[in-house]
Amino acid sequence: MTKRFLHLLTFILIIVNCPLSIAHCENISDVFTSMPDSIYPLLTAKNRKDMVDFYNNKMEAKVRNRLNDYARLDTLTNQYLHLTPSPSSEVVMRLLETSDSTMLICLVQTVTKPIRDSRVKFYDSQWRQLTSMILPTPATADFFSNQPLPPMEEDEEDTDSAPLPDRDGQGESLLLLAQRSIDDLRLVDVAVSPDEPVFTLTLSVEELAQDEKKVARKYVVPVRYRWTGISFVPCL
């Protein structure tokens, strides 16, 4: 009897000392529903659980948040979640596997109106923020191509026949002015791939003056990083 009791006690101690959240990290649904209210107070624990249940049952995954606005769960996979918690915000959560097979939690919060701007944070499996882990921050110049991009559909309809400024010519001054203006208030939208650990950073030019914006849009390109399990590296 004593021996069986000791075996049972040993088993219980192992379970208690094993972080439950590590098991949770195998599935983003469990991570989402177990997230502390202090990290994202707009949604209650019941809100989050209901949304996952609705989604898994192929129902509209929509609930009322604490501000009485509608929140909607848009996409849910084993490692990725996309959420529209309010009319002016988006949330993405993604699990990132490390080189030792543990999981980290990435949380991207984006303000969508009037201009998209994202904040990225990382947590361990017990929802402790990893302040030393950050997504690389490109220099403003890294978002600009050396040559103008092919015109987009709306650009083809542009009636202005003025040539694009050449970065090696006199037109460079207007482009540099746009870059300096962006440096004063730089807003970056961060998108996370649901299929692979790739982060796409897109620089906003919407806050620029009209002439600067028109030039900048001809050159601005996204910057991408891939998580390797150890660090972020640029995507070539």
Phi, psi and omega in degrees: 000315180296320180296316179296322180295319179295321177297317180295318180296319179299316179298317181296318180297322178297315180296317182295320183278350177275120183300119182297330184292340176296317176297322180299326185291355176286346184215128184294334178299316180292323177298315182296313184287335180266002181298131179299142179302330183296335182279322177217083187287350182295331180245135177280167177300322179293319176307310185295317179296317180298318181297317179296316179299315179299314182297314181294336178263015176059034174254167176294118186272069186233133179222173174267130178276185183295339178266007179071015170271161177281138172241141186226134173271115188268317185220138180214119173235190179294326186239003187219144179216134173237130188226139171250092187281346179201169181296345184236024181209159174223152177227134173238135173237138178215141175273137179239123180276138179264174182294338178260019174072009171277167183245140172249156180251126175254130179237119179246120177248127185235127169277127186258344181225141359282339180228139182291133179208130188246153171233132184242131176227154180235145182225155172276184186292349178252020178061034171263126185293137178262085186294338180277349180261119181225152172286134180307145179251105181292152170291154180305321181297334180293340180274359184247130177284155177286338180233152178298146180281159173302142183297140174277173185302315182291332179289328180295335180272357181293126182274353179287118184268005181297137181292155175294143179291137177272129183295343178262001182245198184293333181294349182298330184299320180291323178293318177296323178298320178297317180297319179295321178296320178295322180301328181292328179210086186266120179246128184232130176266129181248121176250142181242132180289135176285344187259336182209160184281064181243133181246128180248120181257125181240124182278132177277139174241007187292338182275357181283160171297156190303317182290322178292319181298317183299320179287314185299322182296340178284344188238342187289132179230152177287157175243132185239144176230146176244137174276125184264353188104344178236318183203175175267134177233148179297142173275129181275000000 
